[in-house]
Amino acid sequence: MTVTDGGSLTAEITDILVTNCGLDPDAAAHAPAASLEELGMDSLALLELSAVVADRWQVSIPEQAAQLSIPAVADLVARRTDPPGHTENSIVIAAPMELVWSVTNDVASWPDLFTEYARAEILDRDADTVRFRLTMHPDENGVSWSWVSERTADPVTRQVQARRVETGPFEYMRIRWTYTEEPDGVRMTWVQDFAMKPTAPVDNAGMTERINTNSAVQLAVIKEHVERLALELTTTPPTRVTPTGTASAVLSTGTGATGADDE
């Protein structure tokens, strides 16, 4: 269930508190910003509220809800009932599979491949699994966001499974990359499944829009980068092409693990 009308949900939470928990409706009306504790709601009242909310919306109310106002509780319920985020974006890259796979799976070179990452630090490798820290370029407020992710690449099926280890504003973030050969090249697809925390600055719908917008930009950048390398490989000796080291290294690296937008 998705709740879209914050005012109606606030009224519904208020009605639950009045009907089931003994809230004085006049007190709530005169102090809309007051916390539940300030409105006289004790632990038993909060337990009853939690039970009704769980039954009606399948949402758990945290223990610290006593410090929240009624509109804040309504916002929490609205965010928790927001459907999980899901995006799927792809692009066809006119280049050989081995080149597409190796370049996009070289995590250490991501700052040269993506426009949003300032640093990519490899923390651990275990066979085809890599754990790494990504740091973005500073945002408009001068903040450099950073987190740890983990990815496992399968060079046989040409798929990569990834997740955020440090989730930040996300409840979870899982990403799957697939590579399929087509007549015009290699289709690289990013599928992302996630949910935002109630305290996140955007909800699932808002983050879905952001990811779809940014994925289109990053995929286009990657396409241009890899297709340029492919062209260079056909016009110059392999040892003179250096996307991340030497051309021979690029074409022989097939088992690394990489990441995706917001990975």
HULINQUI-V684166 format. One record per residue. N is the residue number from 1. PHI is phi in whole degrees, -180 to 180 (999 if undefined). PSI is psi in whole degrees, 0 to 359 (none if undefined). Layout:
n	phi	psi
N	PHI	PSI
N	PHI	PSI
//
This chain:
n	phi	psi
1	999	135
2	-110	127
3	-98	123
4	-114	341
5	-105	98
6	-61	322
7	-65	317
8	-66	321
9	-69	321
10	-61	318
11	-64	324
12	-70	319
13	-63	319
14	-61	317
15	-63	321
16	-63	316
17	-65	322
18	-71	313
19	-75	320
20	-105	340
21	-120	359
22	80	21
23	-68	139
24	-78	114
25	-62	327
26	-67	320
27	-64	319
28	-65	321
29	-68	326
30	-86	345
31	-138	69
32	-63	338
33	-94	358
34	-69	148
35	-75	163
36	-60	323
37	-63	316
38	-67	335
39	-86	4
40	89	12
41	-81	116
42	-90	187
43	-63	324
44	-67	321
45	-64	320
46	-68	325
47	-64	319
48	-67	318
49	-60	315
50	-60	319
51	-65	317
52	-68	317
53	-64	318
54	-63	321
55	-71	321
56	-83	321
57	-123	0
58	57	42
59	-122	137
60	-94	133
61	-91	127
62	-69	159
63	-60	328
64	-81	13
65	-61	338
66	-60	336
67	-89	358
68	-95	151
69	-82	169
70	-62	315
71	-60	326
72	-69	321
73	-63	317
74	-61	320
75	-65	320
76	-61	314
77	-63	317
78	-61	319
79	-69	321
80	-71	334
81	-92	0
82	-67	129
83	-58	145
84	-56	152
85	-79	144
86	-148	127
87	-133	153
88	-144	119
89	-135	143
90	-148	166
91	-154	150
92	-99	125
93	-108	122
94	-80	78
95	-160	161
96	-64	150
97	-55	313
98	-59	321
99	-70	314
100	-59	313
101	-62	311
102	-67	317
103	-68	315
104	-76	347
105	-102	12
106	-97	87
107	-57	320
108	-60	335
109	-96	7
110	-55	323
111	-58	336
112	-89	344
113	-99	320
114	-102	149
115	-86	347
116	-94	343
117	-99	129
118	-90	324
119	-144	148
120	-136	111
121	-110	121
122	-78	122
123	-98	326
124	-163	147
125	-130	139
126	-145	99
127	58	240
128	-93	10
129	-107	135
130	-131	138
131	-112	136
132	-152	160
133	-110	129
134	-105	140
135	-128	127
136	-86	162
137	-64	151
138	-56	141
139	-83	190
140	-64	343
141	-99	5
142	82	12
143	-93	130
144	-103	105
145	-76	141
146	-145	145
147	-159	166
148	-106	135
149	-127	165
150	-137	137
151	-137	144
152	-125	121
153	-103	141
154	-119	101
155	-69	345
156	-78	311
157	-88	351
158	58	50
159	-133	151
160	-131	129
161	-108	132
162	-140	159
163	-154	154
164	-80	130
165	-85	313
166	-95	106
167	-83	341
168	58	235
169	-76	355
170	-92	143
171	-68	318
172	-161	157
173	-145	117
174	-122	139
175	-134	137
176	-125	128
177	-105	136
178	-128	148
179	-128	122
180	-131	138
181	-81	135
182	-131	168
183	-55	326
184	-95	2
185	145	216
186	-113	125
187	-89	118
188	-104	125
189	-122	135
190	-110	124
191	-117	123
192	-123	131
193	-123	131
194	-160	170
195	-148	142
196	-90	149
197	-73	155
198	-58	333
199	-87	358
200	-67	150
201	-71	346
202	-133	156
203	-92	184
204	-61	319
205	-65	318
206	-65	319
207	-70	326
208	-58	315
209	-63	318
210	-63	314
211	-65	317
212	-61	318
213	-65	312
214	-72	326
215	-61	319
216	-60	320
217	-67	310
218	-67	321
219	-62	320
220	-65	320
221	-64	315
222	-64	317
223	-57	311
224	-62	318
225	-65	310
226	-70	321
227	-66	327
228	-66	318
229	-63	319
230	-61	319
231	-65	318
232	-63	323
233	-66	333
234	-88	350
235	-119	352
236	-136	159
237	-59	139
238	-53	323
239	-72	351
240	-98	358
241	-98	125
242	-131	77
243	-68	318
244	-138	353
245	-168	264
246	-123	162
247	-63	321
248	-62	325
249	-68	322
250	-64	318
251	-79	345
252	-100	350
253	-89	106
254	-125	4
255	-126	15
256	-73	171
257	-122	137
258	-125	188
259	-131	180
260	-134	177
261	-52	129
262	61	29
263	-82	none
//
